[in-house]
Amino acid sequence: MAEKLSKQDLEGPDAFQSAIELISDYIAENKKRFYSIVTAIVLAAGIAFGIYMYWSHYQYSAKDLYAKAQDIQTAQVPENPESITQKIKIYEELIDKYPHSWSARMAYYHLGNIYYNRGEFDKAIDDYKKFVSSRISDKAGIKFLALTSIGYSYESKKDYKAALEYFQKALKSNNAGFESVAYSNIARIYELMNNKKNALDNYKLALEKSMDSSKSVFIKYKISSLI
C-alpha cells in the first residue's frame, strides 16, 4: 500500500513550479543579459543556417559545371579539338569560381589527362600535382592513378629519376587491384636506368600480383630477358 501524503507534503511547493519561479526571477533581475544571450543564440543559429545554405548552393553549382564537362566528354567519341577546348574552358571556370569544391579538385585530374593526351607533359604534371595535393578521398584509388600519370609524364620527358619517385609514391598509396601495374612501372624505369637487379626484383613482384594472364606472359618474358 502506498504511503499517505502528509499535510505538509500536500501544501509544500511543487519542485517544477519552484524551478520556473526561480528562472522567472532570474530573468526579471537580469533582463539585459538574458536578452543578449537569446539574441546571440538566434544570430548564431541564423549564421549557421546561412553558411549551410551557401555551401550547399556552392557545391551544387560546382557539380553542375562539372556535369557539363562530363557531358561533352561522353557525347563525342573520338573527341574533336573543339570539344577538348570547350572542356578545358569549363574546368578552368570551375576551378576559378569554386576552388574549394570537390568538383574543382576533380577538374585538376581531368585537365591533367587532357594535357597528357595532347603531349603537353609539363601542364599535365602541374595539374596532376594540384589534384594530388588536394584533400580528396582516395577510397577509389584515384590518387594512385594521378601519381602514376605523373610518373608516365616524367617518363615521357625521359626524366627517369622523377618518374621512379612518383611510381614509388603510387605504390605506397591506395593501390588495391593495381599492385602489378605499380611494380611493372617501377621495374620498367629501373630497366631504363640500366639497373637490372632492381628491375628483375620488381618484375617478379609484379608477376606475383598479376591477375591478367596476358600481362603475366609479358612479365615472364621481361624476367627471362634480365636473367
N, C-alpha and C positions, 0 to 999 in steps of 0.2 A: 504494500500500500504506500502511495506517495505521501511524503511528509507534508503536514499542514503548514501553510504560509502564515507567519505571524503578522500582527497588525503593523509592525514596524516595516516588514518586507513589503506589504501592500502599499504603505504610504511612502516608502523610500523612492528616491528619484530613479528613473529608468536610465541605464548606462548610455544607451544610444542618444537619448534626449539630452543627457548631460554633455555628451561629446559635441552635439550640434550647438548647444548653448555656448560652449567654450570657443568653438570655431567662430560663431557669430560675434562673440565679444571681442575675439582677436581681430576680426575683420573691421569691426567698428572702431577699434582703437588704432588700427594700422591700415587705414583705407589707402593711403598713397602707395605704401609698399605692396599691398595686396594687388591693387590695380596695375602696378608696374610689373609684377610677376606674371599676372594674367596676360597683359599686353605682350610681354616678352615671349611667352609660350605661343600665343597666337601668331606673332610675327615669325617665330622660328618654324612653326608648322607651315605657314604660308610660303616661306622661303624654300623649305624642303620640298614642298609640293611643286613649286615653280621650277626648281632645279630638276626634279624628276621629269616634269613635262618637257622642259627644254632638252634634256639629254635624250629622251625618247624620240622627240622630233629630229634631233641631230643625227641619231643613229639610223632612223628610218629614211631620212633624206639621203644619207650616205649610201645606204643599201639600194636605194632607188637608182642612183647614178651607177653603182656597181653592176646592177642588173642590166642596165642599158649597154654597158660594155660587153657583158656576157652574151647578151642577145646578138650583138654584132658578131661575136666570136663564133657562135653556132649557126648563124644564118647563112654564111658564105664559106663553102669548103671546095677548093682551097681559097684562102683569103687573098683578096687583091690588095695592092698598095694603098688604095683609098680607105678601105675598111681598117687596115692596120693603123694608118694615120689618125683616123677617127677614134679608134680605141685609145691610142696614146693621149689624145687631147682629153678624152673623158677621164682617164685615170689620173692625169695631171690635175684636172679640175677637181677631182675627188680629193686628192691629196692636199690641194691648196685650200679648199673650202672646209674639209672635215678631217684635218690631220690626226685627230685623236680617236678616230673611229676604227673599228675592226676592218671595215671595207677599205680604208686608206692603206692600212698595213698590207692587206692582200694585194692592193693595187701595185705596190712596190714589187711583189713577187711576179705578177703578170707582166709588168714593164720589163723586168729582168729577162723573162722568157722571150719577149718580143725582140729586145735588143740582141739577145744571144742568137736567135734565129736569123737576125739580119747581119750577124757577124760584127756587131758593134760591142766588142767584149768589155771595153772599159766602162761603158754605160751600163752594161748588164751587171758587171761586178758591183758597181756603185749601188744599183737598185736592190740587188740581192742582199748586199750587206745591210742596207737600211731595213729590209724586211727581217733579217736575222736579228738585228739589234732591237727590234720592236718587241713589246711584251705581248706575245701571242701564244696561245696554247700549242703545244707540239704533240698533242694526242694523235693526230692523223699522220705524223711523220713529215709534215710539210717542211719543217726546218731542215730535215735530212736532205730533202730534195733541193732546197735552196743552197745549202752548204756544198752539196755535190755539184750543183750547177756552177758555183763559184770556182770549184776545182776544175771543172771542164773548161771554163772561160780562161783560167790561167794556163791550163794545158794547151789550149788553142794559141795562146800567146807565147808558148814554149817557156813559160816561167814554171819549171817543174818543181822547184822548191816551194813556191807558194801553192801550187796545185796539191802537192803532197800534204801540206799543212791543213788545207781545207777538207781533203778526203779523210784525213785522220780525225778532224773535228766532226765530220759527218758520221764516222764510225762510232764516236762517243755519244752521239745524240740518239733520239728515239728512232731506231733503225729496224724495228720489227718487220721482217719479211724482206729486208734489203741487205742483210748481212753479207751475202755472197757478192752483191754488187759493190759494196763498200770495200771488201777485201780485194776484189778484182781490180778496182780502180787504184788502190794503193800499190798492188803488185805491178800493174802496168807502168806506173810512174817510176817505181824502183828500177824496172827493166829499162826504161828510157834513160835513167840516170846511171845505167851500167852497174847497178848494184844487184847482181844475180842472186845472192844469198837471200836478201830480204824479199826480192821478187818471188823466189821459189817458196819461201815460207808463207807468204800471203796468198799465193795461188793455191797452196794446199789448204789453207783455212777457207778460202773461197769455195773450194771443192767440197769441203765438209758441210758447208752451209747451203750448198746449191740444191734447189728443188726442181730445177729445169734440166731435163735430160740432154737437150741440145746444147745448153750452156755448159753442162758438165763435160761433154765431149770436147768442147773448145778449151776448157780449163786443163783437162788432161793433156791435150796437145801442147799447151804452153808449158806445163810442168815437164813433159818429156823433152822439150826443146832446151830446157835450162839445166837438166841433169847432166 
